[in-house]
């Protein structure tokens, strides 16, 4: 299987069986929560990772890092969301600052009874994967 397929399967597995080891590099934070009707909510989830965790390659235009973000959710009835692959390309004409952070916000449409949201960030050039999960309790604490 392709590495990105393996990562998508790992995200789905973490929803069903619980998260294995969380990566300290990948941080998740719940942002705005807005009603979307019929028991659904739009929820902003920001992920961040140190630029030093990604493999940076020199290119014709400067420096590039490429990653793919996978996000999935599980509700109390066992319903799962799809696991979309969201490509992230970082480019800079000058080297990235060694202590910088890469942040990206995704807006998810979640059911009221969502139990957990899992994310995985796959470093395309380096082949590393960083994972994390937010549980229902963490969502409620941060949404208040």
Residue pairs with C-beta under 8 A, 6 or more apart in sequence:
1 9
3 122
3 127
4 68
4 85
4 122
7 68
7 70
7 120
7 122
7 129
8 70
8 83
8 85
8 120
10 120
10 129
10 131
11 70
11 71
11 72
11 83
11 118
11 119
11 120
11 131
12 72
12 80
12 83
14 20
14 118
14 120
14 131
14 133
15 72
15 73
15 74
15 80
15 116
15 118
16 74
16 80
19 118
19 131
19 132
19 133
20 131
21 131
22 131
22 132
22 133
23 129
23 130
23 131
23 132
25 49
25 50
25 53
25 130
26 47
26 48
26 49
26 119
26 120
26 121
26 130
26 131
26 132
27 47
27 48
27 49
27 132
28 45
28 46
28 47
28 117
28 119
28 132
28 133
28 134
29 45
29 46
29 47
29 48
29 142
30 43
30 44
30 45
30 134
30 138
30 139
30 142
30 143
31 43
31 44
31 45
31 46
31 105
32 42
32 43
32 44
33 41
33 42
33 43
33 44
33 143
34 41
34 42
35 41
35 42
36 42
36 109
39 111
39 112
39 113
40 109
40 110
40 111
40 112
41 109
41 110
41 111
41 112
42 107
42 108
42 109
42 110
43 107
43 108
43 109
43 110
43 117
43 139
43 143
44 105
44 106
44 107
45 71
45 105
45 106
45 107
45 108
45 117
45 119
45 134
46 103
46 104
46 105
47 69
47 103
47 104
47 105
47 106
47 119
47 121
47 132
48 101
48 102
48 103
48 104
49 67
49 101
49 102
49 121
49 130
50 99
50 100
50 101
50 102
51 65
51 90
51 96
51 97
51 98
51 99
51 100
51 101
51 102
52 98
52 99
53 123
53 128
53 130
54 65
54 67
54 90
54 102
54 123
54 125
54 126
55 65
55 123
55 124
55 125
55 126
55 128
56 63
56 64
56 65
56 95
56 96
56 125
57 63
57 64
57 65
57 125
58 64
59 91
61 91
61 93
62 91
62 92
62 93
62 94
63 91
63 92
63 93
63 94
63 95
63 96
64 89
64 90
64 91
65 89
65 90
65 96
65 102
65 123
65 125
66 87
66 88
66 89
66 90
66 123
66 124
66 125
67 87
67 88
67 90
67 102
67 121
67 122
67 123
67 124
68 85
68 86
68 87
68 88
68 121
68 122
68 124
69 85
69 86
69 87
69 88
69 104
69 106
69 119
69 120
69 121
69 122
70 83
70 84
70 85
70 86
70 119
70 120
70 121
70 122
71 81
71 83
71 84
71 86
71 106
71 108
71 117
71 118
71 119
72 80
72 81
72 82
72 83
72 117
72 118
73 80
73 81
73 108
73 110
73 111
73 114
73 116
73 117
73 118
74 80
74 81
74 114
74 115
74 116
74 117
74 118
75 110
75 111
75 113
75 114
75 115
76 113
76 114
76 115
77 113
79 111
81 108
86 104
86 106
88 102
88 104
88 121
90 96
90 102
108 117
110 117
114 136
114 139
115 135
115 136
116 133
116 134
116 135
116 136
117 133
117 134
117 139
118 131
118 132
118 133
119 131
119 132
119 133
120 129
120 130
120 131
121 129
121 130
121 131
122 128
122 129
123 129
123 130
134 142
